[in-house]
């Protein structure tokens, strides 16, 4: 913790918190997401490898494909415990047991609004069902998680009665879901204390993000005695999503000093995997894992972090801790110190007067609404400093693309690599994808496309397209480049070539 800063942690807080990930169940309920069988397998393997304690693999009774996926994950021999979700029905529980899960998670609505309108049961009937279903699970399994769905909108006296019934029937974990994300952190602390003091079972919390309070409410529960948190990668889930794993883990570990056992240095890697499979991009401003989480453009901020990173970063959390990189970025707010540092990284040392001219040109371009890439900066610096244009490692000689509604898009490229002619071909999901994959084969070092943006510079079907791309090398360093043209496939290929040449140029100067 930073010296001079006091963090107030409730005396009820535990010394260790376990992480229950529901990306494959609640996360997949995000509108528009449907993981394939293979994707579910890989996500489960990833979650277990980073130290997640329990993975909710799915809802086996909901469909045959879901049943097969849960059963396969349960049979993988993962270090993480595998959990299956079940309504308070014996046939649902049986489906989970047949899949071989290590934990059965049963739930029943307890708030008046959900109890009346979704299952049409009285309070007494819910208590009887709770007693029966938890007992049934415990007759067949050593553990049982019980959830009182919509707990935070349930009458608290009745909620405690439901949890006491579940605990007496053998529930080993009691989940307190904020199903529609309406509780406040202060109220959550009071609720968790009350439940924890009334029952003898581990307390788990599942928070939704309808008001943007999911992580805050989860942390409030931890402060008051919850020993397990339910989270998803990238905060996926119904409506506005669930508490985000990376944010929750880093707050618990870095602010509260409580261990989770998660391999924090793999958080960014895991976020990108799930983003790729879900098709939902991570916002640049997403805490912990977003591209801008440790990026600095403002002159004051850049100057500060160059001198001491803790000036404009938390200090108790560094980019290296989560598998990220600190970046200085270019824009109309950029300062001299940042530009000088970025040029120093590629062994360019402009005079003070030259630096002023370079910064002025960068700000002018950015002020026009154009993104200024690393490649743009080095071109500007070369022009101002009078440096002769360097010979490019890769020179694109020819690009041919074949596509159509009955043809697999295929691109072939002919290029000179350090003077030697080479030809590569590749298929893709579309002409741009095929072209970029073919260009990537030209790279002497392993790099992958991290970002791709295209915008029309002019109107009409013959509009000029401007392509900005970002590539990442094996060390996690990113390099930006761009190209423009009325053929977006060719512009995309040229932007990729520019990025690879930029990487080679920088790496060559480092050797």
Secondary structure in CASP SS format (residue, H / E / C, confidence):
PFRMAT SS
TARGET T0000
AUTHOR 0000-0000-0000
METHOD secondary structure of the structure
MODEL  1
X C 1.00
X C 1.00
X C 1.00
X C 1.00
X C 1.00
X C 1.00
X C 1.00
X C 1.00
X C 1.00
X C 1.00
X C 1.00
X C 1.00
X C 1.00
X C 1.00
X C 1.00
X E 1.00
X C 1.00
X E 1.00
X E 1.00
X E 1.00
X E 1.00
X C 1.00
X C 1.00
X C 1.00
X C 1.00
X C 1.00
X H 1.00
X H 1.00
X H 1.00
X C 1.00
X C 1.00
X C 1.00
X C 1.00
X C 1.00
X C 1.00
X C 1.00
X H 1.00
X H 1.00
X H 1.00
X H 1.00
X H 1.00
X H 1.00
X H 1.00
X H 1.00
X H 1.00
X H 1.00
X H 1.00
X H 1.00
X H 1.00
X C 1.00
X C 1.00
X C 1.00
X C 1.00
X E 1.00
X E 1.00
X E 1.00
X E 1.00
X E 1.00
X C 1.00
X H 1.00
X H 1.00
X H 1.00
X C 1.00
X H 1.00
X H 1.00
X H 1.00
X H 1.00
X H 1.00
X H 1.00
X H 1.00
X H 1.00
X H 1.00
X H 1.00
X H 1.00
X C 1.00
X C 1.00
X C 1.00
X C 1.00
X C 1.00
X C 1.00
X E 1.00
X E 1.00
X E 1.00
X E 1.00
X E 1.00
X E 1.00
X E 1.00
X C 1.00
X C 1.00
X H 1.00
X H 1.00
X H 1.00
X H 1.00
X H 1.00
X H 1.00
X H 1.00
X H 1.00
X H 1.00
X H 1.00
X C 1.00
X C 1.00
X C 1.00
X E 1.00
X E 1.00
X E 1.00
X E 1.00
X E 1.00
X E 1.00
X E 1.00
X C 1.00
X C 1.00
X H 1.00
X H 1.00
X H 1.00
X H 1.00
X H 1.00
X H 1.00
X H 1.00
X H 1.00
X C 1.00
X C 1.00
X C 1.00
X H 1.00
X H 1.00
X H 1.00
X H 1.00
X H 1.00
X H 1.00
X H 1.00
X H 1.00
X H 1.00
X H 1.00
X H 1.00
X H 1.00
X H 1.00
X H 1.00
X H 1.00
X H 1.00
X H 1.00
X H 1.00
X C 1.00
X C 1.00
X C 1.00
X E 1.00
X E 1.00
X E 1.00
X E 1.00
X E 1.00
X E 1.00
X C 1.00
X H 1.00
X H 1.00
X H 1.00
X C 1.00
X C 1.00
X H 1.00
X H 1.00
X H 1.00
X H 1.00
X H 1.00
X H 1.00
X H 1.00
X H 1.00
X H 1.00
X H 1.00
X H 1.00
X H 1.00
X H 1.00
X H 1.00
X C 1.00
X C 1.00
X C 1.00
X E 1.00
X E 1.00
X E 1.00
X E 1.00
X E 1.00
X E 1.00
X C 1.00
X C 1.00
X C 1.00
X C 1.00
X C 1.00
X C 1.00
X H 1.00
X H 1.00
X H 1.00
X H 1.00
X H 1.00
X H 1.00
X H 1.00
X H 1.00
X H 1.00
X H 1.00
X H 1.00
X H 1.00
X H 1.00
X H 1.00
X C 1.00
X C 1.00
X C 1.00
X E 1.00
X E 1.00
X E 1.00
X E 1.00
X E 1.00
X E 1.00
X E 1.00
X C 1.00
X C 1.00
X C 1.00
X C 1.00
X C 1.00
X H 1.00
X H 1.00
X H 1.00
X H 1.00
X H 1.00
X H 1.00
X H 1.00
X H 1.00
X H 1.00
X H 1.00
X C 1.00
X C 1.00
X C 1.00
X C 1.00
X E 1.00
X E 1.00
X E 1.00
X E 1.00
X E 1.00
X H 1.00
X H 1.00
X H 1.00
X C 1.00
X C 1.00
X C 1.00
X C 1.00
X C 1.00
X C 1.00
X E 1.00
X C 1.00
X E 1.00
X H 1.00
X H 1.00
X H 1.00
X H 1.00
X H 1.00
X H 1.00
X H 1.00
X H 1.00
X H 1.00
X H 1.00
X H 1.00
X C 1.00
X C 1.00
X C 1.00
X E 1.00
X C 1.00
X C 1.00
X C 1.00
X C 1.00
X H 1.00
X H 1.00
X H 1.00
X H 1.00
X H 1.00
X H 1.00
X H 1.00
X H 1.00
X H 1.00
X H 1.00
X H 1.00
X H 1.00
X H 1.00
X H 1.00
X H 1.00
X C 1.00
X C 1.00
X C 1.00
X C 1.00
X C 1.00
X C 1.00
X C 1.00
X C 1.00
X C 1.00
X C 1.00
X C 1.00
X C 1.00
X C 1.00
X C 1.00
X C 1.00
X C 1.00
X E 1.00
X E 1.00
X C 1.00
X C 1.00
X H 1.00
X H 1.00
X H 1.00
X H 1.00
X H 1.00
X H 1.00
X H 1.00
X H 1.00
X H 1.00
X C 1.00
X H 1.00
X H 1.00
X H 1.00
X C 1.00
X C 1.00
X C 1.00
X C 1.00
X C 1.00
X C 1.00
X C 1.00
X H 1.00
X H 1.00
X H 1.00
X H 1.00
X C 1.00
X C 1.00
X C 1.00
X C 1.00
X E 1.00
X E 1.00
X C 1.00
X C 1.00
X C 1.00
X C 1.00
X C 1.00
X C 1.00
X C 1.00
X H 1.00
X H 1.00
X H 1.00
X H 1.00
X H 1.00
X H 1.00
X H 1.00
X H 1.00
X H 1.00
X C 1.00
X C 1.00
X C 1.00
X C 1.00
X C 1.00
X C 1.00
X C 1.00
X H 1.00
X H 1.00
X H 1.00
X H 1.00
X H 1.00
X H 1.00
X H 1.00
X H 1.00
X H 1.00
X H 1.00
X H 1.00
X H 1.00
X H 1.00
X H 1.00
X H 1.00
X H 1.00
X C 1.00
X C 1.00
X C 1.00
X C 1.00
X C 1.00
X C 1.00
X H 1.00
X H 1.00
X H 1.00
X H 1.00
X H 1.00
X H 1.00
X H 1.00
X H 1.00
X H 1.00
X H 1.00
X H 1.00
X H 1.00
X C 1.00
X C 1.00
X C 1.00
X C 1.00
X C 1.00
X C 1.00
X C 1.00
X C 1.00
X E 1.00
X E 1.00
X E 1.00
X E 1.00
X E 1.00
X E 1.00
X E 1.00
X E 1.00
X E 1.00
X E 1.00
X E 1.00
X C 1.00
X C 1.00
X E 1.00
X E 1.00
X E 1.00
X E 1.00
X E 1.00
X E 1.00
X E 1.00
X E 1.00
X E 1.00
X E 1.00
X E 1.00
X C 1.00
X C 1.00
X E 1.00
X E 1.00
X E 1.00
X E 1.00
X E 1.00
X E 1.00
X E 1.00
X E 1.00
X C 1.00
X C 1.00
X C 1.00
X H 1.00
X H 1.00
X H 1.00
X H 1.00
X H 1.00
X H 1.00
X H 1.00
X H 1.00
X H 1.00
X H 1.00
X C 1.00
X C 1.00
X C 1.00
X C 1.00
X C 1.00
X C 1.00
X E 1.00
X E 1.00
X E 1.00
X E 1.00
X E 1.00
X E 1.00
X E 1.00
X E 1.00
X E 1.00
X E 1.00
X C 1.00
X C 1.00
X C 1.00
X C 1.00
X C 1.00
X C 1.00
X C 1.00
X C 1.00
X E 1.00
X E 1.00
X E 1.00
X E 1.00
X E 1.00
X E 1.00
X E 1.00
X E 1.00
X E 1.00
X C 1.00
X C 1.00
X C 1.00
X C 1.00
X E 1.00
X E 1.00
X E 1.00
X E 1.00
X E 1.00
X E 1.00
X E 1.00
X E 1.00
X C 1.00
X C 1.00
X H 1.00
X H 1.00
X H 1.00
X H 1.00
X H 1.00
X H 1.00
X H 1.00
X H 1.00
X H 1.00
X H 1.00
X H 1.00
X H 1.00
X H 1.00
X H 1.00
X H 1.00
X H 1.00
X H 1.00
X H 1.00
X H 1.00
X H 1.00
X H 1.00
X H 1.00
X H 1.00
X C 1.00
END
